[in-house]
Amino acid sequence: MNLAIITNEYPLYLEGLWTTIYLVSFSLLLGLFIAIPAGILQSSENRAIRGAIWIYMYFFRGTPLLIQLFIIYYGSAQFDFLRESWLWDYFQDAWFCALLALTLNTGAYTAEIVRGVIGTVPQGELEAAKAYGMSRWKMLHRIILPNSLRRALPAYSNEVIFMIHGSAIAGIVTIVDITGAARVVNARYYAPFEAYLAAALLYMCLTFSVIFIFRQWEKRYLQH
């Protein structure tokens, strides 16, 4: 094993690390803006809204992330109206397509987490809020969401880890993330073991950092 390959190419790996962190963090943030409303509206009395959310979640939870990226990056080119609109400037960009695929995917999974934890809110708390005369909106942002999101931390930590690992597909569409950096190093030196071992170590560092951060949050926010 030639460790000199890894040390010589550490700037490329460092660039890939920051690319992965940026891509995953931004997609998780945007995914929350989708997941929280979608998780809440799954209990809506409007069947059209429930149906639209169900189709969205069913598709993105039922198909591989790689296929979703291919559909967005390669499949969008076959639509004439898209190529002739201002949106084409975005859909021909690998960064935008990877970010969109990751965002929609994590939004679907996180929406299911939100729906599940909202259903576990103790009825006694809701009845007490109603007795105080709280409206549905006040109950939502003062009681339901704070309690639910705290209880969602363990499940959401798994989703964050999944997104870190799933972001490796971004390298397939020319983005130089951690996996993309490993592919470049392998192409330069024909040393797959060293190239992908360095990538594996970086993914492990990211994963265990996320686990540590979420455990600290759980200790703080899940206290009795």
C-alpha positions as a Markdown table, in Angstrom:
| # | Residue | x | y | z |
|---|---|---|---|---|
| 1 | Met | 0.0 | 0.0 | 0.0 |
| 2 | Asn | 1.4 | 3.3 | -1.1 |
| 3 | Leu | 0.3 | 6.0 | 1.4 |
| 4 | Ala | 2.2 | 8.6 | -0.5 |
| 5 | Ile | -0.6 | 8.7 | -3.0 |
| 6 | Ile | -3.0 | 9.8 | -0.3 |
| 7 | Thr | -0.7 | 12.4 | 1.1 |
| 8 | Asn | 0.1 | 13.8 | -2.3 |
| 9 | Glu | -3.5 | 14.2 | -3.3 |
| 10 | Tyr | -4.9 | 15.4 | 0.1 |
| 11 | Pro | -5.8 | 18.9 | -1.4 |
| 12 | Leu | -8.2 | 17.1 | -3.9 |
| 13 | Tyr | -9.7 | 15.0 | -1.1 |
| 14 | Leu | -10.1 | 18.1 | 1.1 |
| 15 | Glu | -11.9 | 19.8 | -1.8 |
| 16 | Gly | -14.1 | 16.7 | -2.1 |
| 17 | Leu | -14.8 | 16.7 | 1.6 |
| 18 | Trp | -16.0 | 20.3 | 1.6 |
| 19 | Thr | -18.1 | 19.6 | -1.5 |
| 20 | Thr | -19.8 | 16.7 | 0.2 |
| 21 | Ile | -20.4 | 18.7 | 3.4 |
| 22 | Tyr | -21.9 | 21.6 | 1.4 |
| 23 | Leu | -24.1 | 19.4 | -0.8 |
| 24 | Val | -25.4 | 17.3 | 2.1 |
| 25 | Ser | -26.0 | 20.2 | 4.4 |
| 26 | Phe | -27.8 | 22.3 | 1.8 |
| 27 | Ser | -30.0 | 19.4 | 0.7 |
| 28 | Leu | -30.9 | 18.6 | 4.3 |
| 29 | Leu | -31.9 | 22.2 | 5.0 |
| 30 | Leu | -34.0 | 22.4 | 1.9 |
| 31 | Gly | -35.5 | 19.0 | 2.6 |
| 32 | Leu | -36.8 | 20.2 | 5.9 |
| 33 | Phe | -38.7 | 23.0 | 4.2 |
| 34 | Ile | -40.5 | 20.2 | 2.3 |
| 35 | Ala | -40.7 | 17.6 | 5.0 |
| 36 | Ile | -42.3 | 19.6 | 7.8 |
| 37 | Pro | -45.3 | 20.9 | 5.8 |
| 38 | Ala | -45.7 | 17.6 | 4.1 |
| 39 | Gly | -45.6 | 15.7 | 7.4 |
| 40 | Ile | -48.2 | 18.0 | 8.9 |
| 41 | Leu | -50.5 | 18.0 | 5.8 |
| 42 | Gln | -50.7 | 14.2 | 5.6 |
| 43 | Ser | -53.5 | 14.5 | 8.2 |
| 44 | Ser | -55.3 | 17.2 | 6.1 |
| 45 | Glu | -59.0 | 16.7 | 5.4 |
| 46 | Asn | -58.4 | 17.7 | 1.8 |
| 47 | Arg | -58.0 | 14.5 | -0.2 |
| 48 | Ala | -56.2 | 16.2 | -3.1 |
| 49 | Ile | -53.5 | 17.5 | -0.7 |
| 50 | Arg | -53.1 | 14.1 | 1.0 |
| 51 | Gly | -53.0 | 12.4 | -2.4 |
| 52 | Ala | -50.3 | 14.6 | -3.8 |
| 53 | Ile | -48.2 | 14.2 | -0.8 |
| 54 | Trp | -48.7 | 10.4 | -0.9 |
| 55 | Ile | -47.6 | 10.2 | -4.5 |
| 56 | Tyr | -44.5 | 12.3 | -3.8 |
| 57 | Met | -43.5 | 10.2 | -0.8 |
| 58 | Tyr | -44.4 | 6.9 | -2.5 |
| 59 | Phe | -42.2 | 7.7 | -5.5 |
| 60 | Phe | -39.1 | 9.1 | -3.7 |
| 61 | Arg | -39.2 | 6.4 | -1.0 |
| 62 | Gly | -39.9 | 3.6 | -3.4 |
| 63 | Thr | -37.2 | 4.2 | -6.0 |
| 64 | Pro | -33.4 | 4.3 | -5.7 |
| 65 | Leu | -31.7 | 7.6 | -5.3 |
| 66 | Leu | -29.4 | 6.9 | -8.2 |
| 67 | Ile | -32.4 | 6.4 | -10.5 |
| 68 | Gln | -33.9 | 9.7 | -9.3 |
| 69 | Leu | -30.7 | 11.5 | -10.1 |
| 70 | Phe | -30.5 | 10.0 | -13.6 |
| 71 | Ile | -34.1 | 10.9 | -14.3 |
| 72 | Ile | -33.5 | 14.5 | -13.3 |
| 73 | Tyr | -30.0 | 14.9 | -14.9 |
| 74 | Tyr | -30.4 | 12.9 | -18.1 |
| 75 | Gly | -34.2 | 12.6 | -18.5 |
| 76 | Ser | -35.0 | 16.3 | -18.3 |
| 77 | Ala | -33.3 | 16.9 | -21.6 |
| 78 | Gln | -36.1 | 15.1 | -23.6 |
| 79 | Phe | -38.7 | 17.8 | -22.6 |
| 80 | Asp | -38.8 | 20.5 | -25.2 |
| 81 | Phe | -40.6 | 23.0 | -23.0 |
| 82 | Leu | -37.9 | 22.6 | -20.4 |
| 83 | Arg | -35.0 | 23.1 | -22.8 |
| 84 | Glu | -36.6 | 26.2 | -24.2 |
| 85 | Ser | -37.3 | 27.8 | -20.8 |
| 86 | Trp | -35.0 | 29.6 | -18.3 |
| 87 | Leu | -35.1 | 26.5 | -16.2 |
| 88 | Trp | -32.8 | 24.7 | -18.6 |
| 89 | Asp | -29.8 | 26.8 | -17.3 |
| 90 | Tyr | -30.3 | 25.0 | -14.0 |
| 91 | Phe | -31.2 | 21.5 | -15.3 |
| 92 | Gln | -28.1 | 21.2 | -17.4 |
| 93 | Asp | -26.0 | 21.9 | -14.4 |
| 94 | Ala | -24.8 | 18.8 | -12.5 |
| 95 | Trp | -24.7 | 20.7 | -9.2 |
| 96 | Phe | -28.3 | 21.7 | -9.4 |
| 97 | Cys | -29.5 | 18.3 | -10.4 |
| 98 | Ala | -27.7 | 16.5 | -7.7 |
| 99 | Leu | -28.9 | 19.0 | -5.1 |
| 100 | Leu | -32.5 | 18.7 | -6.4 |
| 101 | Ala | -32.4 | 14.8 | -6.3 |
| 102 | Leu | -30.9 | 14.8 | -2.7 |
| 103 | Thr | -33.4 | 17.4 | -1.5 |
| 104 | Leu | -36.5 | 15.7 | -2.9 |
| 105 | Asn | -35.3 | 12.3 | -1.6 |
| 106 | Thr | -34.5 | 13.4 | 2.0 |
| 107 | Gly | -37.7 | 15.5 | 2.0 |
| 108 | Ala | -39.8 | 12.4 | 1.4 |
| 109 | Tyr | -38.1 | 10.3 | 4.1 |
| 110 | Thr | -38.1 | 13.1 | 6.6 |
| 111 | Ala | -41.8 | 13.8 | 6.0 |
| 112 | Glu | -42.5 | 10.3 | 7.0 |
| 113 | Ile | -40.5 | 10.8 | 10.2 |
| 114 | Val | -42.4 | 14.0 | 11.0 |
| 115 | Arg | -45.7 | 12.3 | 10.4 |
| 116 | Gly | -44.8 | 9.5 | 12.7 |
| 117 | Val | -43.6 | 11.6 | 15.6 |
| 118 | Ile | -46.6 | 14.0 | 15.3 |
| 119 | Gly | -48.9 | 11.0 | 15.8 |
| 120 | Thr | -47.1 | 10.2 | 19.1 |
| 121 | Val | -47.9 | 13.5 | 20.8 |
| 122 | Pro | -49.7 | 12.6 | 24.1 |
| 123 | Gln | -53.4 | 13.4 | 23.9 |
| 124 | Gly | -53.4 | 14.9 | 27.3 |
| 125 | Glu | -51.1 | 17.7 | 26.2 |
| 126 | Leu | -53.4 | 18.5 | 23.3 |
| 127 | Glu | -56.5 | 18.4 | 25.5 |
| 128 | Ala | -54.8 | 20.8 | 28.0 |
| 129 | Ala | -53.9 | 23.1 | 25.1 |
| 130 | Lys | -57.5 | 23.1 | 24.0 |
| 131 | Ala | -58.7 | 23.8 | 27.5 |
| 132 | Tyr | -56.5 | 26.9 | 27.5 |
| 133 | Gly | -58.2 | 28.0 | 24.4 |
| 134 | Met | -55.3 | 27.6 | 22.0 |
| 135 | Ser | -56.0 | 27.6 | 18.3 |
| 136 | Arg | -54.8 | 24.8 | 16.0 |
| 137 | Trp | -51.9 | 27.0 | 14.8 |
| 138 | Lys | -50.8 | 27.9 | 18.4 |
| 139 | Met | -51.0 | 24.2 | 19.4 |
| 140 | Leu | -48.9 | 23.3 | 16.3 |
| 141 | His | -46.0 | 25.7 | 16.9 |
| 142 | Arg | -46.0 | 25.7 | 20.7 |
| 143 | Ile | -46.7 | 22.1 | 21.6 |
| 144 | Ile | -46.9 | 19.7 | 18.6 |
| 145 | Leu | -43.9 | 20.7 | 16.6 |
| 146 | Pro | -41.4 | 21.3 | 19.4 |
| 147 | Asn | -42.2 | 18.0 | 21.1 |
| 148 | Ser | -42.3 | 16.1 | 17.9 |
| 149 | Leu | -39.1 | 17.4 | 16.5 |
| 150 | Arg | -37.2 | 16.6 | 19.7 |
| 151 | Arg | -38.5 | 13.0 | 19.6 |
| 152 | Ala | -37.5 | 12.8 | 15.9 |
| 153 | Leu | -33.8 | 13.4 | 16.6 |
| 154 | Pro | -32.8 | 9.7 | 16.8 |
| 155 | Ala | -34.6 | 8.8 | 13.6 |
| 156 | Tyr | -33.4 | 11.9 | 11.8 |
| 157 | Ser | -29.8 | 11.2 | 12.7 |
| 158 | Asn | -30.1 | 8.0 | 10.7 |
| 159 | Glu | -31.5 | 10.0 | 7.7 |
| 160 | Val | -28.5 | 12.4 | 7.9 |
| 161 | Ile | -26.1 | 9.5 | 7.8 |
| 162 | Phe | -28.0 | 8.0 | 4.9 |
| 163 | Met | -27.7 | 11.2 | 3.0 |
| 164 | Ile | -24.0 | 11.4 | 3.6 |
| 165 | His | -23.6 | 7.9 | 2.2 |
| 166 | Gly | -26.1 | 8.5 | -0.6 |
| 167 | Ser | -24.3 | 11.7 | -1.7 |
| 168 | Ala | -21.6 | 9.5 | -3.2 |
| 169 | Ile | -23.7 | 9.2 | -6.3 |
| 170 | Ala | -22.9 | 12.9 | -7.1 |
| 171 | Gly | -19.5 | 11.9 | -8.4 |
| 172 | Ile | -21.3 | 10.0 | -11.3 |
| 173 | Val | -22.5 | 13.3 | -12.8 |
| 174 | Thr | -19.0 | 14.9 | -12.7 |
| 175 | Ile | -19.2 | 16.5 | -9.3 |
| 176 | Val | -15.9 | 16.2 | -7.4 |
| 177 | Asp | -17.1 | 15.1 | -4.0 |
| 178 | Ile | -15.3 | 12.6 | -1.8 |
| 179 | Thr | -16.1 | 9.7 | -4.1 |
| 180 | Gly | -15.4 | 11.9 | -7.2 |
| 181 | Ala | -12.0 | 12.7 | -5.8 |
| 182 | Ala | -11.3 | 9.0 | -5.2 |
| 183 | Arg | -12.2 | 8.3 | -8.8 |
| 184 | Val | -9.8 | 11.0 | -10.1 |
| 185 | Val | -7.0 | 9.7 | -7.9 |
| 186 | Asn | -7.6 | 6.1 | -9.1 |
| 187 | Ala | -7.5 | 7.3 | -12.7 |
| 188 | Arg | -4.2 | 9.1 | -12.1 |
| 189 | Tyr | -2.3 | 6.3 | -10.2 |
| 190 | Tyr | -4.3 | 3.2 | -11.0 |
| 191 | Ala | -4.4 | 2.5 | -7.3 |
| 192 | Pro | -8.0 | 1.7 | -6.4 |
| 193 | Phe | -7.2 | 0.4 | -2.9 |
| 194 | Glu | -5.5 | 3.6 | -1.7 |
| 195 | Ala | -7.8 | 5.9 | -3.6 |
| 196 | Tyr | -11.0 | 4.5 | -2.2 |
| 197 | Leu | -9.6 | 3.7 | 1.3 |
| 198 | Ala | -9.0 | 7.4 | 1.8 |
| 199 | Ala | -12.6 | 8.1 | 0.7 |
| 200 | Ala | -13.9 | 5.5 | 3.1 |
| 201 | Leu | -12.0 | 7.0 | 6.0 |
| 202 | Leu | -13.4 | 10.5 | 5.2 |
| 203 | Tyr | -16.9 | 9.1 | 5.1 |
| 204 | Met | -16.3 | 7.4 | 8.4 |
| 205 | Cys | -15.1 | 10.6 | 10.0 |
| 206 | Leu | -18.2 | 12.4 | 8.7 |
| 207 | Thr | -20.5 | 9.7 | 9.9 |
| 208 | Phe | -19.1 | 9.5 | 13.4 |
| 209 | Ser | -19.0 | 13.3 | 13.7 |
| 210 | Val | -22.8 | 13.3 | 13.0 |
| 211 | Ile | -23.4 | 10.5 | 15.5 |
| 212 | Phe | -21.5 | 12.5 | 18.2 |
| 213 | Ile | -23.4 | 15.7 | 17.4 |
| 214 | Phe | -26.8 | 14.1 | 17.5 |
| 215 | Arg | -26.0 | 12.3 | 20.7 |
| 216 | Gln | -25.2 | 15.6 | 22.4 |
| 217 | Trp | -28.4 | 17.0 | 21.1 |
| 218 | Glu | -30.4 | 14.0 | 22.3 |
| 219 | Lys | -28.8 | 14.4 | 25.8 |
| 220 | Arg | -29.9 | 18.0 | 25.9 |
| 221 | Tyr | -33.3 | 18.0 | 24.3 |
| 222 | Leu | -34.6 | 14.5 | 25.3 |
| 223 | Gln | -34.1 | 15.0 | 29.0 |
| 224 | His | -37.2 | 14.3 | 31.1 |
